[in-house]
Amino acid sequence: MLAKQQSKKVVEAMKKPVKEVKKKRRKKSKMYFGQPVQDAVIRYNESTNPAVKNEIYRTEIAAAFDKMAENLIHTFKFYYFDYPFTEVKHEVVSFMVMQMPKYNPDKGRAFSYFSVVGKNYLILNNNNNYKKMKIHDGIDVLDFKRNIRSETVIDEASEFNREFVNQMLDYWENNITNIFHRQKDILVADSVLELFRKRQNIENFNKKALYIMIREMTGSNTQHITRVVNQMKKFYFNMMAEFSQTGQIDTSNTGSIF
């Protein structure tokens, strides 16, 4: 009798539908710029073969740079540009590619470095466009008491300064690695020069604001930045004296102008 009841329970159990075990789907990683991309950047910089570099960038880096540029534009609302969003994004990506050789993995993660690089590029270019959009003065604000002579002097001074800065930048382009030998010093010096290159787009020339921008671009502390800037000042005064006397600076690869 007992055996009969057990047999009946087995038959009934076999008739019940078997529940399907659902496989848990793995969550896709939200990290678009992780360690694999950093490793790819390092391999890109170490390679001397253009074809290999192109392949590494195309397959392992391009998508991350594109996404980072897009996120930077939207996160910080860099919308004051005269051309389409896609072109702005491509410019940011191009600038990050240009800065790839300067990346040093010993200084920190590639994600942090390129975030700062992209953000500072957008700051410098976004501010100038914002200023243009705020200018809507009509003819009623024209000043008919203008001092033309004074304006001419100002224009001549502006031209003098513009030409001097252009030649000064040429000098540093040729000599920066002769004067500074440590990578972190070169990075700071180049960041200072980058501010000169983008000077027309900078809205705030406050010393503290400029130091903050350099600090974000390089990761260096204020003391280190000051030391490099003071060394650059020595060359600046000598170049200014030379330019004032002769109208030009010897920008050849000399290693020193002293």
Number of C-alpha atoms within 10 A of each C-alpha: 6 7 7 8 9 11 12 11 11 10 10 10 11 9 9 8 7 8 6 6 6 6 6 6 6 6 6 6 7 7 8 15 18 14 13 12 21 18 14 17 23 17 15 22 14 11 12 10 9 10 10 13 17 14 12 18 20 11 10 19 22 16 14 18 26 17 14 21 24 18 14 18 19 10 9 11 11 18 16 17 18 12 9 9 15 10 12 20 22 15 16 24 23 15 15 21 17 10 14 17 13 14 18 16 13 6 13 11 14 21 18 13 22 22 18 20 20 24 19 17 17 24 16 19 18 20 18 18 15 17 13 11 11 8 8 7 8 7 7 6 7 9 8 6 6 9 9 9 9 9 11 11 11 12 12 11 12 12 12 14 13 12 15 19 18 13 18 22 19 16 22 21 15 14 18 20 16 13 16 18 10 9 12 19 21 19 22 24 22 19 19 20 17 15 17 16 13 13 14 12 18 17 13 11 11 8 9 11 11 15 18 15 19 24 18 19 23 22 19 18 13 13 9 13 22 13 12 18 15 11 13 17 11 12 17 14 11 14 23 17 13 15 18 13 10 8 12 16 21 14 18 14 16 13 16 12 16 8
